[in-house]
Amino acid sequence: MEDIIARWLMIAGIFLVGELVIRTYYLLDFSAGAMIGAISANLEFPFMIQWVIFFFVSIILVVFTREIKKESS
């Protein structure tokens, strides 16, 4: 496994562990973004495009899952 893919998966794992500790459901969105970043790294996208994809996916998930998170708390 390439280093960059392993780093993306490590970032996703850190967000998942953080979510288990604080239980706000917001870190799950960033974990999903990091997983998509790992997929884009596996597809050999340029590094800056991987970051753009990570931020785009994370922000879109935060915006679209906001109402679900309000109802669960």
Summary of the structure (lengths in Angstrom):
residues: 73
radius of gyration: 12.8
end to end distance: 38.7
largest distance: 40.0
contacts: 200
relative contact order: 0.16
helix: 84%
strand: 0%
